[in-house]
């Protein structure tokens, strides 16, 4: 059993939780990349939503950032409903697929930007030369 009165235990626990959180975020980033590369729009989108669930507490301006996120999501929903065959991979219409990819990339880039703003990529302690 952990001795919570021991300051070292609290430090170890905080470190362990940060490591677990970083691993979970990293796994989601790998999923996103996998589905983006395979042009699986539905799972790419779902993976981005999962990442959002995990990182949204890190948003600096919660209200505005959530509004921006929801705005992009709405555009994706509208476009996916308009281009169901392209969304599901049953059509290779380049315009439809390009429009969907553009919005999914915009959502992905938005989340990465918020992660960068929150210094989730480690900008706070850079090692020279890396």
Backbone torsions as a table, in degrees:
resi	resn	phi	psi	omega
1	UNK	NA	139.5	-179.9
2	UNK	-73.8	139.5	176.2
3	UNK	-94.9	97.4	-175.8
4	UNK	-71.8	-10.3	176.1
5	UNK	-81.2	-13.1	179.4
6	UNK	-87.3	117.3	-179.5
7	UNK	-57.3	-31.9	180.0
8	UNK	-65.3	-38.0	178.4
9	UNK	-61.5	-43.3	179.1
10	UNK	-63.6	-39.0	178.0
11	UNK	-65.4	-44.2	179.0
12	UNK	-62.4	-42.9	-179.5
13	UNK	-63.3	-44.9	178.8
14	UNK	-61.5	-42.3	178.1
15	UNK	-62.6	-45.2	179.9
16	UNK	-60.4	-42.8	-179.8
17	UNK	-65.4	-39.2	177.3
18	UNK	-63.8	-40.0	178.7
19	UNK	-64.3	-43.1	179.4
20	UNK	-64.4	-44.4	179.8
21	UNK	-61.5	-44.1	179.2
22	UNK	-62.9	-38.5	178.4
23	UNK	-65.4	-43.6	-179.8
24	UNK	-63.5	-46.1	178.7
25	UNK	-61.1	-44.1	179.4
26	UNK	-60.5	-40.9	178.0
27	UNK	-63.1	-39.1	178.6
28	UNK	-67.9	-37.4	177.3
29	UNK	-63.4	-38.4	177.4
30	UNK	-66.1	-40.9	177.3
31	UNK	-61.0	-44.9	-179.9
32	UNK	-58.4	-47.8	-179.6
33	UNK	-61.7	-40.7	-179.7
34	UNK	-61.7	-47.5	-177.4
35	UNK	-72.7	-31.8	175.9
36	UNK	-64.0	-45.9	-178.1
37	UNK	-66.1	-30.2	-179.3
38	UNK	-91.3	2.8	-179.5
39	UNK	56.5	34.4	176.0
40	UNK	-93.2	88.2	-170.4
41	UNK	-60.5	-42.9	-177.9
42	UNK	-61.2	-51.0	-178.0
43	UNK	-72.9	-28.1	173.4
44	UNK	-61.8	-48.7	179.3
45	UNK	-61.6	-47.0	-179.7
46	UNK	-62.1	-37.3	178.4
47	UNK	-66.8	-37.1	176.1
48	UNK	-66.0	-39.1	176.8
49	UNK	-63.8	-40.0	177.7
50	UNK	-62.6	-43.7	177.8
51	UNK	-60.8	-43.4	178.6
52	UNK	-56.7	-44.7	179.6
53	UNK	-57.4	-38.2	-175.7
54	UNK	-79.1	-31.6	-172.4
55	UNK	-108.2	-8.3	-171.5
56	UNK	-60.5	-25.3	177.5
57	UNK	-67.7	-13.9	179.2
58	UNK	-88.2	-9.6	-178.9
59	UNK	-58.8	134.2	-178.7
60	UNK	-72.4	-46.1	-179.7
61	UNK	-112.0	82.7	-171.0
62	UNK	-48.8	-52.3	-173.9
63	UNK	-65.3	-51.4	-178.1
64	UNK	-66.1	-43.7	-179.2
65	UNK	-62.8	-40.2	177.4
66	UNK	-65.8	-39.0	177.1
67	UNK	-63.0	-43.4	178.2
68	UNK	-63.4	-43.8	178.7
69	UNK	-60.4	-48.2	-178.9
70	UNK	-64.2	-34.0	178.4
71	UNK	-63.7	-44.8	178.4
72	UNK	-66.2	-42.0	178.4
73	UNK	-58.8	-40.9	-180.0
74	UNK	-63.8	-42.0	177.8
75	UNK	-61.9	-39.9	178.1
76	UNK	-64.5	-45.3	179.8
77	UNK	-60.8	-45.4	179.4
78	UNK	-61.0	-46.2	-177.7
79	UNK	-68.4	-39.2	-179.6
80	UNK	-67.4	-36.0	176.8
81	UNK	-70.0	-32.0	178.9
82	UNK	-74.3	-33.4	-175.6
83	UNK	-121.1	59.2	-173.6
84	UNK	-59.1	-41.1	-177.9
85	UNK	-66.3	-41.1	177.4
86	UNK	-67.3	-41.4	-179.7
87	UNK	-59.8	-40.8	-176.7
88	UNK	-86.2	-2.3	178.9
89	UNK	84.5	9.9	-179.1
90	UNK	-90.5	-5.0	178.2
91	UNK	-131.5	143.6	177.1
92	UNK	-108.9	24.4	178.4
93	UNK	-58.5	113.4	-173.8
94	UNK	-62.4	-35.5	-179.9
95	UNK	-66.5	-48.3	-179.4
96	UNK	-63.0	-46.4	-179.0
97	UNK	-65.5	-39.8	178.5
98	UNK	-64.0	-40.3	179.0
99	UNK	-64.7	-41.8	178.7
100	UNK	-64.3	-47.5	-179.8
101	UNK	-60.3	-40.2	-179.8
102	UNK	-58.8	-44.8	-179.7
103	UNK	-70.7	-38.7	177.1
104	UNK	-63.8	-40.0	177.3
105	UNK	-65.7	-37.8	178.2
106	UNK	-61.7	-41.9	178.3
107	UNK	-65.9	-42.9	178.8
108	UNK	-62.7	-46.7	179.5
109	UNK	-63.2	-37.2	176.8
110	UNK	-59.2	-47.4	-179.3
111	UNK	-65.1	-40.8	177.9
112	UNK	-63.7	-37.1	177.7
113	UNK	-62.8	-43.5	179.0
114	UNK	-66.0	-36.9	176.7
115	UNK	-65.8	-39.4	178.2
116	UNK	-66.0	-43.6	177.3
117	UNK	-57.4	-35.5	-179.6
118	UNK	-85.7	4.9	179.2
119	UNK	58.7	37.5	-179.9
120	UNK	-77.6	-11.0	178.7
121	UNK	-96.8	7.0	173.5
122	UNK	86.4	23.1	-178.5
123	UNK	-62.9	-19.7	-176.4
124	UNK	-68.3	-26.3	-175.8
125	UNK	-133.1	56.4	-177.3
126	UNK	-62.8	146.2	174.5
127	UNK	-102.1	128.0	-177.2
128	UNK	-55.2	133.3	176.4
129	UNK	91.4	-8.9	-179.3
130	UNK	-101.8	NA	NA
